[in-house]
Every structure is written in structure tokens, then in C-alpha cells.
């Protein structure tokens, strides 16, 4: 998973026209993002689906859809990564979040042909995953402020996805996710679908990706009114430098239901709207065994920073270690005065 100079499928270089069209789409995507900034922030439900389910993506600053050597363990970032068939393995990721919030992800990949051998066609590689979050011990209060006792709150999502090579230059992938949520006695369920495309060059130096994540609907609402899903659209590019062991990532992100402003801002300039729609990251390779990572989410930095000094809010970092049968990924996300969030991901090859 760290040998980005050795892609898992032979490809051809993207043409300059393809790169030009990609960047036109990239900036077009950012151009429509300001239209969503008039909405109230965090209107959507099941927000835990926006958390990074892998420490590698967390260390890079978020969900970059153009990672040339990504495998099934990152299919929540881009379902097209499922086209990169991996050996039999199991992946798990854990976050001990703020306020005793616990978040756990587990996934594995299955060979499609081995699942339903009676089908007339062989299925592409399949993956299954579960994501679960528990919000810790909560205390309930009534309208007068009197305690009503302890409350429980948690959510869980079950996902299945498949992906394959469209032809020798482009991979595709799709996934479906069922969500169940229980918040202080209220129950809700929903279903979302995700899809992605991924294009990679012959030597793995250039990679392009496009995803639409979490498009769907509630099946049952908490209280009669159905709420929107946490829809995301990502368009990204990554490039391995010619003479340095470094790969950089640039991604445009659109969340149609979210407000990009902080609580004290009435409006944003176009430059600020574009900056808050971007994710940037980089990987530095120390041979095939160790990778250092750094990323930055400007929107997260504006929302969690103090605004009174230069701090590290929105800054992400981490390390990856590749062993014979084990991959270890560690990430830390800085949230300024609120502290930092650690995430550990482990992939074990059977």
C-alpha cells in the first residue's frame, strides 16, 4: 500500500487534454460550491459517514480520490479502488475521538467469482465493511434543565461494494450502505450509494479521481420529517515528483448541504470559498517500508481554530509502516485548543 511507484495495474499516461479537462472540471466544481454556503451548517443526518475510515486518508487531510496504490480498505474514499484486487486480508481502523466518542471500522475483500459460482458471469472484486460509532455516556435534561437520566447514542453502517477496470486506463467502483441510528431513544435508518472513477498512468506518477459519496435517503425518520444525506463530491489529482520521493495530492470537495462560514462570519470572498473547498496532502517515501504523510483541511482549520493566533488547527499528519504481512497506519488530526484526534489502521494479510 506504500509502493506508489509500482501501480497495481498497467496503465497509460493521461494526455495533456485529459489533464486540462480535469482541471476545468475541478474549478467548475469549486465554482458551484458557493451556492451551498447559504444553507445552515450540518443540516444532514448520519454525519459520522464523513469521518475518515482509514488513517491513511486522515493523515493526508481527507478523502483524496486519486491514490494510485490504494486497495479495498480505502473504498469508502473512492469505490474505484476496489479494482485493485488485494490478497486475502482484513482491515480495521479505530478512532478515540473527543469527549469519549469511539469510532470503529472493519472491512475485508472477497473474490466475486468465489461467492456465486453459479452465475453466468464472474463478479468483480467485492468488499464488505462495517462502521460503528458510540457517542459516549450522555445525560438527558428536560425543558426546565432538570436531569432525566442517562442516554445512549450510537450509529452503525453496513456497506458492500464492487469495482473493476473499465478498460486499461480507467477503474470504476460502486457501493451501497445501510445505516441504522439510535439517538436518545429515537430511531432512524437510511440507505446511501457511492460511486467513483479512477485513472492512473503507466508508472503510477499521475492519478485522477472523481467520486460521488453518500447519495441516498432516509428509510425511517427520527420524527416524521425526512432529512438530507451527507452528500459529498470529490475531484482530485495526485502526482509523484520525478526526482524526489514525494507525491502530492490536491482535491476539490463539495458538500451541497453545508455552510462554509464560521459562526462569526456573514459572508465569504470567492477566494475563501475556494480555499475551504480544497484538501491538500503529501507523502514522503523512505524506501518501501516507511511513508510519512502530511495534509491540511483549510475549512476544518477555520472552524476549529481560535482565530487569535497561528495554530495547527486543520493540520493532519501520520506515518505508514509496511511489513511482510502487516500494514500499520497512524494519523493525528489537530483541532487547536480542543486537542488532537488519533487514528490507528491495521491491515493484516492472511
LONU-94465 format. One line per 10 residues: number of its first residue (from 1); their letters; for each residue x negated, y, z of C-alpha. Coordinates in Angstrom, 1 decimal. Each point is the difference from the previous one (the first is absolute). Layout:
NUM) A) X/Y/Z | ...
! end
This chain:
1) XXXXXXXXXX) 0.0/0.0/0.0 | -3.0/2.3/0.2 | -1.8/-0.8/-3.3 | 1.7/2.7/-2.1 | -2.8/-0.3/-2.6 | 1.3/-3.5/-0.7 | 3.6/0.2/-1.1 | 2.2/-3.0/0.3 | 1.2/0.1/-3.6 | -1.7/1.0/-3.2
11) XXXXXXXXXX) 1.2/3.2/-1.4 | -0.8/2.8/-2.5 | -0.9/3.6/0.7 | 3.0/2.4/0.1 | -0.3/2.3/-2.9 | -0.4/3.8/0.5 | 3.5/0.5/-1.3 | 1.4/-2.4/2.7 | -1.9/1.9/2.7 | 1.3/3.3/-1.4
21) XXXXXXXXXX) 3.6/-1.2/0.0 | -0.5/-1.4/3.5 | -1.2/3.4/1.4 | 2.9/1.7/-1.8 | 2.4/-2.3/1.8 | -1.9/0.5/3.2 | 0.5/3.8/0.0 | 3.5/-0.4/-1.3 | 0.8/-2.1/3.0 | -1.5/2.7/2.3
31) XXXXXXXXXX) 2.0/2.6/-1.9 | 3.3/-1.5/1.0 | -1.0/-0.5/3.6 | 0.9/3.6/1.1 | 3.6/-0.7/-0.9 | 0.2/-2.4/2.9 | -1.5/2.4/2.5 | 3.4/1.5/0.7 | 1.2/-3.1/1.7 | -0.1/-0.7/3.7
41) XXXXXXXXXX) -3.1/-1.9/1.0 | 0.3/-3.8/0.7 | 3.6/-0.3/-1.2 | -0.5/-3.6/-1.1 | 0.4/-3.1/2.2 | -2.5/-2.8/0.5 | -3.0/2.3/0.2 | -2.2/-2.8/1.2 | -0.2/-1.1/-3.7 | -2.3/3.1/-0.5
51) XXXXXXXXXX) -2.6/-1.3/2.4 | -3.1/-1.5/-1.5 | 0.3/-3.8/0.1 | -3.8/-0.5/-0.6 | -3.0/1.6/1.6 | -1.7/0.5/-3.3 | 2.7/2.3/-1.3 | 0.2/1.8/3.3 | -3.7/0.7/0.0 | 0.2/1.4/-3.5
61) XXXXXXXXXX) 2.7/2.5/1.1 | 3.1/-1.8/-1.2 | 1.6/-2.1/-2.8 | -2.3/0.4/-3.0 | 1.5/-2.1/-2.8 | -3.3/-0.3/-2.0 | -2.3/-2.4/1.9 | -1.6/-2.3/-2.6 | -0.9/-2.9/2.3 | 3.1/0.0/2.2
71) XXXXXXXXXX) 1.7/-3.3/0.7 | 3.5/-1.0/1.2 | -0.7/1.3/3.6 | 0.4/3.5/-1.5 | 3.2/-0.6/-2.0 | 2.0/2.4/2.1 | -2.3/2.7/-1.4 | 0.5/-1.2/-3.6 | 1.8/-3.2/-0.9 | -2.1/-0.3/-3.1
81) XXXXXXXXXX) -2.9/-1.0/2.2 | 1.7/-3.4/0.2 | -1.3/-0.7/-3.5 | -3.5/-0.5/1.5 | 0.5/-3.6/1.2 | -1.9/-0.8/3.1 | -1.0/-3.3/1.7 | 2.2/-1.4/2.7 | -0.1/2.5/2.8 | 1.9/1.7/2.7
91) XXXXXXXXXX) 0.0/3.8/0.8 | 1.1/1.8/3.2 | -0.3/3.6/1.1 | 0.7/1.7/3.3 | 0.4/3.6/1.2 | 0.2/1.1/3.6 | 1.7/3.3/-0.8 | 0.7/3.0/2.2 | 2.3/-0.4/3.0 | -0.4/-3.8/0.2
101) XXXXXXXXXX) 1.5/-0.5/-3.5 | -1.1/-3.4/-1.3 | 0.0/-0.8/-3.8 | -0.9/-3.4/-1.5 | -0.2/-1.2/-3.5 | -0.6/-3.5/-1.3 | -0.1/-1.3/-3.6 | -1.2/-2.9/-2.2 | 0.0/-0.8/-3.7 | 1.5/-3.1/-1.7
111) XXXXXXXXXX) -0.6/-1.5/-3.4 | 3.2/0.5/-1.9 | -0.3/-3.3/-2.0 | -0.4/-1.9/3.3 | 3.3/1.4/1.4 | 2.5/-1.0/-2.6 | -1.5/-2.6/-2.3 | 3.3/-0.8/-1.6 | 0.3/3.4/-1.7 | -0.6/0.0/-3.7
121) XXXXXXXXXX) -2.6/2.9/0.4 | -2.7/0.4/2.6 | 0.5/2.8/2.4 | -2.7/2.6/0.5 | -1.8/0.3/3.4 | 2.5/0.6/2.9 | -0.5/1.6/3.4 | 2.0/0.1/3.2 | -0.4/2.4/2.8 | 1.6/1.2/3.3
131) XXXXXXXXXX) -0.4/3.4/1.5 | 1.2/0.6/3.6 | 0.0/3.1/2.2 | 0.9/0.3/3.7 | 0.4/3.5/1.4 | -0.9/-0.8/3.6 | 2.0/0.5/3.2 | 2.5/2.8/-0.4 | 2.3/1.6/2.5 | 3.6/1.1/-0.9
141) XXXXXXXXXX) 1.7/3.2/1.1 | 3.6/1.2/-0.3 | 1.2/3.5/-1.0 | -0.5/1.3/3.5 | -3.6/-1.2/0.2 | 0.6/-2.9/2.4 | -1.8/-3.3/-0.6 | 2.0/-2.8/-1.5 | -2.6/-2.7/0.2 | -2.7/-1.5/-2.2
151) XXXXXXXXXX) 0.4/-0.4/-3.7 | -1.6/-2.2/-2.6 | -0.8/1.0/-3.6 | -1.7/-1.9/-2.8 | 0.1/-0.7/-3.7 | -1.1/-2.8/-2.3 | -0.4/-0.4/-3.7 | -0.4/-3.2/-2.1 | -1.5/0.4/-3.4 | -0.6/-2.2/-3.1
161) XXXXXXXXXX) -1.8/1.0/-3.1 | -1.6/-1.2/-3.2 | -2.3/1.4/-2.6 | -2.0/-0.9/-3.1 | -1.9/1.4/-2.9 | 2.2/1.6/-2.6 | -3.0/-0.3/-2.4 | -3.7/0.2/0.4 | 0.1/3.7/1.0 | 3.0/0.4/2.3
171) XXXXXXXXXX) 1.4/-1.8/3.0 | 3.5/0.2/1.3 | 1.7/-0.9/3.3 | 3.4/0.2/1.7 | 1.2/-0.7/3.6 | 3.2/-0.1/2.0 | 0.3/0.8/3.7 | 2.8/-0.7/2.5 | 0.0/2.2/3.0 | 1.7/-0.4/3.4
181) XXXXXXXXXX) 0.0/2.8/2.6 | 1.2/0.1/3.5 | -0.2/3.3/1.8 | 1.5/0.4/3.5 | 2.9/-2.3/-0.7 | 0.6/1.2/-3.5 | -0.6/-2.4/-2.9 | -0.7/0.6/-3.7 | -1.3/-2.0/-2.9 | -1.1/0.9/-3.5
191) XXXXXXXXXX) -1.8/-1.2/-3.1 | -2.7/1.7/-2.1 | -1.9/-0.8/-3.1 | -3.5/1.1/-1.1 | -1.9/-0.2/-3.3 | -3.4/0.9/-1.3 | -2.4/0.1/-2.9 | -3.8/-0.3/0.1 | -2.6/0.5/-2.7 | -3.6/-0.8/0.5
201) XXXXXXXXXX) -3.1/0.4/-2.3 | -2.3/-2.9/-1.0 | -2.6/0.7/2.6 | 2.4/1.2/2.7 | -1.3/3.5/0.0 | 3.3/1.7/-1.0 | 3.4/-0.9/1.4 | 3.4/1.5/-0.5 | 3.1/-0.7/2.0 | 3.7/1.0/0.2
211) XXXXXXXXXX) 2.6/-1.2/2.6 | 3.5/0.6/1.0 | 0.5/-1.3/3.6 | 3.1/-0.5/2.2 | 2.8/0.7/-2.4 | 3.2/-1.5/1.4 | 2.9/0.4/2.3 | 1.4/-0.8/3.4 | 2.2/-3.0/0.2 | 1.4/0.9/3.4
221) XXXXXXXXXX) -0.4/3.5/1.5 | -0.7/0.8/3.7 | 3.3/2.0/0.2 | 2.1/0.1/-3.1 | -2.1/2.5/-1.9 | -2.6/-1.6/-2.4 | -3.4/1.7/-0.1 | -2.7/0.1/-2.7 | -2.9/-2.3/-0.2 | -3.7/1.2/0.4
231) XXXXXXXXXX) -0.6/0.2/-3.7 | -3.6/0.6/-1.1 | -1.6/0.5/-3.5 | -3.8/-0.2/-0.3 | -2.2/0.6/-3.0 | -3.8/-0.5/0.5 | -3.4/-0.4/-1.5 | -3.2/-1.4/1.3 | -3.5/0.2/-1.5 | -3.3/-1.8/0.9
241) XXXXXXXXXX) -2.9/2.3/-0.4 | -2.7/-1.0/-2.5 | -3.1/0.4/2.1 | 1.3/0.0/3.6 | 1.7/-2.8/2.0 | 3.1/2.1/0.4 | 3.6/-0.2/-1.2 | 2.4/3.0/0.4 | 3.8/-0.1/0.0 | 2.4/2.7/-0.8
251) XXXXXXXXXX) 3.8/-0.5/0.3 | 3.1/2.2/-0.5 | 2.8/-0.9/2.4 | 3.7/1.0/-0.2 | 2.5/-0.7/2.7 | 3.2/1.5/-1.3 | 1.8/0.2/3.3 | -2.7/1.7/2.0 | -0.8/3.6/0.9 | -3.6/0.9/-0.5
261) XXXXXXXXXX) 0.2/3.0/2.4 | -1.0/-0.1/3.7 | 2.4/1.3/2.6 | -1.4/3.6/-0.1 | 0.0/0.4/-3.8 | 2.8/1.5/-2.0 | -1.5/-0.6/-3.4 | -3.1/-1.4/-1.8 | -2.1/1.2/-2.8 | -0.3/-2.2/-3.1
271) XXXXXXXXXX) -3.6/-0.7/0.9 | 1.0/-1.2/3.5 | 2.8/-2.1/-1.5 | -2.5/-1.7/-2.3 | -2.6/-0.5/2.8 | 2.6/-1.6/2.3 | 1.0/-2.4/-2.8 | -3.5/-1.4/-0.4 | -2.1/-2.8/1.6 | -3.7/-0.2/-0.4
281) XXXXXXXXXX) -2.4/-2.8/1.1 | -3.3/-1.6/-0.6 | -1.9/-3.3/0.5 | -3.8/-0.3/0.4 | -1.4/-3.5/-0.6 | -2.9/-1.5/1.9 | -0.5/-3.1/-2.1 | 2.9/-2.5/-0.2 | 0.5/-0.4/3.8 | 0.6/3.5/1.4
291) XXXXXXXXXX) 2.2/2.9/-1.2 | 0.4/3.3/1.7 | 3.2/2.0/-0.7 | 1.3/3.6/0.4 | 3.3/1.6/-0.9 | 2.0/3.1/0.5 | 3.7/0.7/0.0 | 0.5/3.8/0.0 | 3.7/-0.1/0.8 | -0.7/-2.2/3.1
301) XXXXXXXXXX) -2.7/2.5/1.0 | 2.4/2.9/-0.2 | 2.7/-1.8/1.9 | -2.1/-1.3/2.8 | -2.8/2.6/0.3 | 0.0/2.8/2.6 | -0.4/2.8/-2.5 | -2.2/1.8/2.6 | -3.4/-1.5/-1.0 | -1.7/-2.2/-2.5
311) XXXXXXXXXX) 0.8/-3.6/1.0 | 0.1/-3.5/-1.5 | 3.8/-0.3/-0.4 | 0.8/-2.0/-3.1 | -3.5/-1.5/-0.3 | -0.2/-3.7/-0.5 | -3.1/-2.3/0.2 | -0.9/-3.6/0.3 | -2.2/-3.0/-0.9 | 0.4/-3.3/-1.8
321) XXXXXXXXXX) -2.1/-3.1/0.6 | 0.1/-2.9/-2.4 | -1.0/-3.4/1.2 | 0.2/-3.4/-1.6 | 3.5/-0.9/1.2 | 1.0/3.2/1.9 | 0.5/3.6/-1.0 | 0.3/2.6/2.8 | 1.3/3.5/-0.5 | 0.1/2.7/2.7
331) XXXXXXXXXX) 1.5/3.5/-0.4 | 0.5/3.0/2.2 | 2.4/2.9/-0.7 | -0.5/3.3/1.8 | 3.2/1.8/1.2 | -1.9/2.9/1.7 | 1.0/0.6/3.7 | 2.4/-3.0/-0.1 | -2.9/-2.3/-0.4 | -1.0/-2.6/-2.6
341) XXXXXXXXXX) 1.7/-3.1/-1.3 | -2.1/-3.2/-0.5 | 0.9/-2.8/-2.4 | -1.5/-3.4/-0.5 | 0.6/-2.2/-3.0 | -1.3/-3.6/-0.4 | 0.1/-2.3/-3.0 | -0.9/-3.6/0.5 | -0.7/-2.3/-2.9 | 1.3/-3.5/0.6
! end
